[in-house]
Amino acid sequence: MRYFIELSYNGKAYHGWQIQPNAISVQEVIEKALSTILKVKISIMGAGRTDTGVHASQMFAHFDFEGNFEVNNLVNKLNSILPKDIAIAAIFEVKPEIHARFYAKSRTYHYKISTSKNVFDYDFAYLVQLPLDLKAMNEACKILLEYKDFQCFSKSNTDVKTYNCDIKEAFWTQNSNQLIFTITADRFLRNMVRAIVGTMVNIGFGKIKPKDLHKIIASKNRSEAGFSVPAHGLYLVNIVYPDTIKN
């Protein structure tokens, strides 16, 4: 039978979600914990591949298992042996063909910028103390929605079949001394959100105008876009699946 795991993690100590040959990853830690408890080799497939240092307040993964277990008991056991920076929220059975990555309808990320030094935020938000023009940054967000091909924001030498993404929403909000960028799309390219935010920061500084985003996107050239902001301000916060995935 196939099961979904809903989880969250603080990405500071990990080299991203996906298993790496010489570095610790979130996927590896969870697989080892599941295999220990269920006493059989378990492999999991995540809904996405967050990069080194990126956090997730909601992530999903699936695994297959032929035996029986009590769901709440497995959740409690996993949380008792997993490190403090990974938490399991739920486990539930899904239809056998459901794939955590390919059946996701949308994913939402937040990027957090602190506008003043905060001793509790330095691991979880990018500190930018110079003033940013939030109005101009939101103007640029509207321009993003006019396009599908975002090669200019993709990491170079990425092996993908298409650079097309359907961005459903993109906007900035301010909460006290924190600016939060929200972006939702059907899929994301590697480094895409961090490159978009870096470009938005340049717009917020007045280095480029919102309308310049048209030329940047049309160029399909990563060097035309802005810098890549640090990973520690990025969070995967929501993944949406069809209502019909459960068995």
C-alpha positions in Angstrom: 0.0 0.0 0.0 1.1 3.6 -0.6 1.2 6.2 2.2 1.8 9.9 2.3 3.8 11.6 5.0 3.1 15.2 5.9 6.1 16.8 7.6 8.1 20.0 8.3 11.7 20.7 8.8 14.3 23.4 9.6 16.7 23.1 6.7 19.7 24.7 8.4 21.6 21.5 9.1 20.8 19.7 5.8 22.1 19.8 2.3 18.6 20.0 0.9 15.8 17.4 0.7 17.3 14.9 -1.7 19.8 12.2 -0.8 23.4 13.3 -1.5 26.5 11.0 -1.7 28.6 12.8 0.8 26.2 15.1 2.8 23.3 14.7 5.1 19.8 15.3 3.7 16.2 15.4 5.1 15.2 12.4 2.9 18.0 10.2 4.1 17.3 10.9 7.8 13.6 10.1 7.4 14.3 6.9 5.4 16.6 5.6 8.1 14.0 6.3 10.8 11.2 4.6 8.8 13.4 1.6 8.0 14.4 1.2 11.6 10.8 1.3 12.9 9.2 -0.9 10.2 12.2 -3.2 10.1 12.5 -3.2 6.3 14.3 -0.9 3.8 12.0 2.0 3.1 12.5 4.6 0.3 10.5 7.8 0.2 9.8 10.2 -2.7 9.3 13.9 -1.9 7.0 16.4 -3.5 10.0 18.5 -4.4 13.7 19.1 -3.9 14.5 22.0 -1.6 18.1 23.2 -1.7 20.6 23.3 1.0 19.4 25.4 3.9 15.9 25.9 2.7 13.1 25.2 5.2 9.6 23.6 4.8 6.6 24.2 7.0 4.7 21.7 4.9 6.3 19.0 2.8 4.8 15.7 1.5 6.5 12.4 0.6 5.2 9.0 -0.2 6.4 5.4 0.6 5.2 1.9 -0.1 4.8 -0.7 2.6 3.1 -4.2 2.5 2.7 -4.8 6.3 0.5 -3.3 8.9 1.0 -0.4 11.4 -1.1 1.9 13.5 -0.8 5.3 12.0 -0.7 7.4 15.2 1.7 5.0 16.8 4.1 5.3 13.7 3.9 9.1 13.8 4.7 9.2 17.5 7.6 6.7 17.1 9.1 8.7 14.2 8.9 11.9 16.1 10.6 10.3 19.1 13.6 9.2 17.1 13.9 11.9 14.4 16.1 14.9 15.3 14.4 18.0 16.7 14.6 19.9 13.3 12.3 17.4 11.5 8.6 16.8 12.6 6.0 14.4 11.2 2.5 15.9 11.2 0.5 13.0 9.7 0.6 9.7 7.7 -2.3 8.6 5.6 -3.0 6.0 2.9 -3.4 7.1 -0.7 -4.4 5.3 -3.9 -1.5 3.2 -5.2 -0.9 5.3 -8.3 -0.6 8.6 -6.4 2.9 10.2 -6.6 3.9 12.9 -4.2 5.7 14.9 -6.8 3.7 14.4 -10.0 0.2 14.7 -8.5 0.8 18.0 -6.7 -1.4 20.7 -8.3 0.5 23.7 -6.8 3.3 24.6 -4.5 3.6 27.8 -2.4 6.8 29.4 -1.2 7.4 32.3 1.2 10.6 34.3 1.3 11.2 36.3 4.4 13.3 39.5 4.6 14.0 41.2 8.0 14.3 45.0 7.7 16.0 45.4 11.1 18.4 43.2 13.0 16.7 40.6 15.1 18.6 38.0 17.1 15.8 35.5 16.7 15.6 35.9 12.9 19.1 35.7 11.6 18.8 31.9 10.7 15.3 32.3 9.3 15.2 35.6 7.3 17.5 37.6 5.1 18.5 40.9 6.7 18.1 43.9 4.4 18.4 47.2 6.4 18.3 49.6 3.4 14.8 50.7 2.6 12.9 48.7 -0.1 10.1 50.1 -2.3 7.4 47.6 -1.7 5.0 49.3 -4.2 7.5 48.8 -7.0 8.2 45.2 -6.0 4.5 44.5 -6.2 4.3 46.1 -9.6 7.0 43.7 -10.7 4.9 40.8 -9.3 2.1 41.6 -11.7 4.5 41.4 -14.6 5.5 37.9 -13.5 2.0 36.7 -14.0 2.1 37.7 -17.7 4.8 35.0 -18.5 5.3 31.3 -18.6 8.9 30.8 -19.6 11.2 31.6 -16.6 14.6 30.3 -17.9 16.2 33.6 -16.8 15.6 32.6 -13.2 16.7 29.0 -13.5 20.0 27.7 -12.3 22.4 27.2 -15.2 23.0 23.7 -16.6 19.8 22.4 -15.2 18.5 19.3 -17.0 14.8 20.1 -17.5 12.5 19.5 -20.5 10.8 22.9 -20.1 11.3 26.2 -18.4 7.5 26.9 -18.4 5.8 27.4 -15.0 2.3 28.6 -14.4 2.6 31.2 -11.7 -0.9 31.6 -10.0 0.0 34.3 -7.5 3.0 36.5 -6.5 2.9 39.4 -4.0 4.8 41.1 -1.2 3.3 41.9 2.2 4.7 43.6 5.3 4.4 42.3 8.8 6.0 44.7 11.3 9.8 44.5 10.5 9.5 41.7 8.1 8.7 41.6 4.3 7.2 38.3 3.0 7.1 37.3 -0.6 4.4 34.7 -1.5 4.5 32.9 -4.8 2.4 29.9 -5.9 2.9 27.9 -9.1 2.3 24.5 -10.5 6.1 23.9 -10.5 9.3 25.7 -9.9 12.8 25.6 -11.5 15.9 25.1 -9.5 16.9 28.4 -7.7 13.9 30.1 -9.3 12.3 31.7 -6.2 15.7 33.0 -4.8 16.6 34.5 -8.2 13.2 36.2 -8.5 13.5 37.6 -5.0 17.1 38.9 -5.8 15.7 40.6 -8.8 12.8 42.1 -6.8 15.3 43.4 -4.2 17.2 45.2 -7.0 13.8 46.7 -8.0 13.1 47.6 -4.4 16.5 49.4 -4.2 15.7 51.3 -7.4 18.6 49.8 -9.3 16.2 48.7 -12.0 12.6 49.5 -12.8 9.7 47.1 -12.6 9.2 47.4 -16.4 12.8 46.1 -16.9 11.5 42.7 -15.8 10.0 42.3 -19.3 13.4 42.5 -20.9 15.0 40.2 -18.3 12.4 37.5 -18.8 12.5 37.8 -22.6 16.3 37.3 -22.5 16.1 33.8 -21.0 19.5 34.5 -19.6 20.3 33.9 -15.9 23.0 36.6 -16.0 20.4 39.3 -16.8 18.4 38.6 -13.7 19.3 39.6 -10.1 21.5 37.8 -7.5 20.3 34.7 -5.7 19.2 35.6 -2.2 20.4 33.4 0.7 18.6 30.0 1.2 17.8 30.5 4.9 14.9 33.0 4.1 13.1 30.5 1.9 10.2 28.3 3.0 8.1 25.7 1.2 4.8 26.4 3.0 1.9 24.7 1.1 1.4 21.9 -1.4 -2.0 21.2 -2.9 -3.3 17.8 -4.1 -6.6 16.8 -5.7 -9.2 15.9 -3.1 -9.4 12.3 -4.6 -5.9 11.1 -3.6 -6.9 9.2 -0.5 -7.8 5.5 -0.7 
